[in-house]
């Protein structure tokens, strides 16, 4: 985590004050996790471990509340799920030696496909329930299946020098052919595993 400025206006923000206390604490913690561009990986379990190490908190639900209120933006670029803090540059002045961001910026409006997110059970629509069912189905597929397909795609395309977006589309097609739900988080891990194995074989 990084040291960030927390201004008095944080406590006086009426919109933020309408959210649960844990959502407000999470929002403050996100500033400490974000890089110098106000971005961080959208990994709820890792965020919970960093900000609420001693509590059982449903961080994904709290992130959804913060997004609905406009305090954060969640987006997906290629195989990376990210969170952006829109007002970060206005309130923070990162140290000049802080590392540059390695996360992709938020795609321009109209170029990104919405990432399904679980909402509060009270406001969850039928469409959201279908998305939750699809996510549950993906969790029932063994990781080794995701990894095997990622390895095959990587081998088939190793001479093509594909960019991340094109590679993601190739993976989506292969998972669709195999009738396996596309889970961005699992696919990213599967691709990382396949790339690691390939690198070890070449070494």
N, C-alpha and C positions, 0 to 999 in steps of 0.2 A: 504494500500500500504506500501511497505517497502523501506528503504533507500538503494540504490545501487550505485556502482561506475560507472561513465561514463567517459571513457578514451578518450584522444584526437584522438585516432585512429578511433573512431566512426564517426567523422566528415570527416576523410580522406579516408574512405572506398569507393572506386570507384563503386563497385557493388551496395552498398546501395544508393549512390548518384544518381544512375539512376532511383530510385523509386520516386514516388510523395512525397512531403514534409510531408503530413499527414501520409503516410506509414512509413516514417522515425521516426516521432514523436510517432506513435503507437508502433514501435519496441522498442524505448527507454522506453515507458510506460510499455510494457510487462515485462521488467526486474524488474520493481518495483512491479508488481503484482505476479510474479513467486515466488514459495516457495524456500527453500534452495537447492533443487535439480534441479531448473530451470524448474519447471512444473506449469501449471495453468489450470483451467477448460476452455474448449473451449466454452465460452458462449458470443457471440458477443455483445448482448445487455448489459450485465453486464460490459463487457470490455469498451464499448463505454461510459457508465455512469461514469466509473472511470477515464478514460483518456480524454474524450471529453465531459465533463458535460454541456458545453454551446454551443455545435455545433451539427449540423445534419450531421453525418458522416456515411457512409456505411462501418462499420468496417469489416463485413464479406468479402467484396470485397478486402479490404486492407490486411486482413489476407491471402487471397488467393494469392495476389501479393507477400507477404513476403515468403510464402511457395514455390511458384514457383521459387523464387530467392535463395532458400536454407537457409534462415535466421531462419526459424522456421519449426517444424514438427508437423503436426496435425494427431492425431490417436484416435482410439476408443478401449477401453478395457472394456469388459463386457458392463455395461450400462453407462460408463463415457466417454465423449468426452474430450480430453485433447490437450494441446499445450506443446511442449517441445522446449527449447532453447538450441540447440546443443553446443554452445560455452560458456554456463553459467559458468561451473566449471573453465574454463580457465581464466575468467575475474573477477569473483566475489568471495568474501571471507565472506560468511554469518557469523553473530555473533554466537558464540558457544551455546548461549541460545535460538536461534531461533528454533521453533518447527520443528520436523521431517515432511517430506512430507507425506501426506495422500493419494496422487494420485498415481495410478499404473504407473510403468515405461513403456516406449514405448515397445510394443511387438517385439520380435526378428523377423528379416526379414523372411517372408514366413509364419508367423503364424497369421498375422492380415489381416482382410479383409478391402479393401480401403473404406474410408468414403466419400460418395458423397459430393462435395462442389461446390457452385455456382462460376463460373469463370467470368471474364470480358466479357460483352456482345459481344465485338468485336471478341474474340477468342472462344466463347462458341460453342461446337460441338453439333450435333444432339443427341448424347448419354447424354450429360449434360442437354439438354433441357428436355429429358424424365425424368431424375432424378428430375429436378425442378418441372415437372408436378406431379410426385409422391409425392413430399414434399407438394405441394399445396393441393393435395387430402387429405393428412393426416391432414392438418389444417382444412378441412371441417368436419372432424369427431369430435363430441363433446368430450371434455376431460373426461366426466363422463363415456363414453363408454370404453376408455382406462383404466380408474381407476377400472371399474367393472371387466374387464377381469383380470387385475393385481391382484385384490383382490381374484378372484376365483382361479387363479393359486397358489397364496400364500397359500390359505387355503388347496388346494389339496396336496401341497408339504411340509406343515409345519412339518411333521414328518420325512421327508427325509433328512433334514439338507444339502440342496444342496449348492454348492459353487456358486459364482456370475456368472461364465461362463455358468454353466449348467442351472441355473435359467433363464438366458437371452435366451438360446435356447428354453426352455419351453415356454417362453413368445412369442418368434417369431413364434412358431408353432401354438399357440392359436390365435394370430392375423391373421396369414395366413388362418386358418380355418374360421375365421369370415370375411375374405376378407377385412381386415382393413390394410392400409399401415403401415409399421413399421417405426416409427419415434423415434430414440434413445432418443432425448430430452424429448418428451412427455411420452415415456415409463418409463424413469427414474423418472419423476415427479409422474406418476401414481403409480409406485412401492413404492415410498416414502410415498405417501398418504395412500396406502393400509397398509403399515407397521405401520404408525402412528395410524391408526384406530384400527389395531389389538392390538397394545401396550396399547391403552387406554382401550379397552375392557378387557384386561387381568389384568389391574391395579385395 
